[in-house]
Each structure stands twice: as C-alpha cells, then as structure tokens.
C-alpha cells in the first residue's frame, strides 16, 4: 500500500473554511478519480501555531501505478484549484510512503 501524504500549514484565519473545503469538496473529488481507496485528514498536535495550523492529508492507494497516474494526470489541476481558492493562505509539502 502507498500513502501519499500532504502536510499543509494553513493560516489561522483561513483554517476553518479550508478544513470544510477539504472534507466537503477536495478530498471527495480526489477519491472520485478512482485511484485512491481511502483518505484521511489529521491535525498535527503539539505544534507551534503562531504561523498557522498544520494538517496532514493522507491518500491511500494500492500501488505506485495509481499514485503516478494521479501525479501525471490530476495533481496539477487539483493544486491549481487549491491556490485559486486559498491563494497564499497555505504552504504544502508532499511525501510518498510505502506500508511495509
């Protein structure tokens, strides 16, 4: 199993609407592509929140084939939607992990 992890720091004044958008629109849209089998959104605890609130969005797929299809065909469009909606209110960094 592959986990595509996106760690996002969101400015505090945008955090509530960002979480609502992630749970209600973005994550369901990513799942609807049929490449990921599940997803989860978590808030990191014990973090300095002076510059924003940190979240981890995790998407689960069966193999690197599905992940690479997402990256090659869909990731840029999904990122564009995020920036159009929230502009400079967040920063993200991505990692890919394999469950062993």
N, C-alpha and C positions, 0 to 999 in steps of 0.2 A: 504494500500500500504506500502511496505517495501522499505527503501532506504539503500543500502549497500554503505557506504562512506569510501573511502580510501584516507587519507591525506598523501601526499608524498612530502618530501623535496628533491629536485634534485640539485646536484652541478651545478653551473652556466655554466661550460664548457660542460656539457652534456645535458643541458635543451632543447635546440632546437631539437636535434636528439631524445631525449626522448619524447617530445610532438608529433613529427612527427610519431614516432613508436606507441605511444598510440592511436592517432587518426586514423592512417592508418592501423594498424595491431592488436594491443592488444584489444582495445575496440570492433572493429567489430568481432573479434574471440570470445570474451565473449558473445556478443549478438547472434552470430550464434548458441550458445548452446541451445537457445530457452527457457531459464529460466528467463531472464530479458526482460522487454518490452521496455526499453529505457535506455540511459546513457548520461552523460554529463561530460565534463572536464572543470574545472574552475581554474583560477589562483587567489590565495589569494592576496589581496591588503593590503597596509599599514603594511607590514611585514618586519622585518629586513632580508635583503637578503645577508648579509655577508657570511653566511654559505650555501647558496643555495636559490633556488626559490621554493616556496610552492604552491602545486596544490591540488585540491580535485577532485577525480574521483568518480562519483556517478552512481550507477546502480540501476534501479527501477524494482521491481517485485511485483506480486500480493499478495504473502503470504510468511510466513516463510518456507513453504514446498519447494518452488523454491529456496529460499536462502540456506536452509540446504542441498538441493541436490547439489547446486554449491559448497558449502564448503566441503561436504563429497566426491564428485567425481571429482571435477575440480580445486579447488583453489590451491592445492599444485603444480600441473603441471603448472598452469599459473604463479605462483610465481617463480617457477624454471626458466621458460623462461625469466622472468624479470631479475633475477640475472645472468643468462648466458649472457644476452645482455648488462647489465649495471653494473654488479658487485656491488662494494661498492660505486657507484656514487649516491645512494639514500637511504633514510630511509622512512619507511611507517608505518602508524598506522591506524587501521581499527575500524569502529564503525557501528552499525546497528541501524536504527531508524524506527519508525512506524509513518506514517502520521495519525494525528488524526483530 
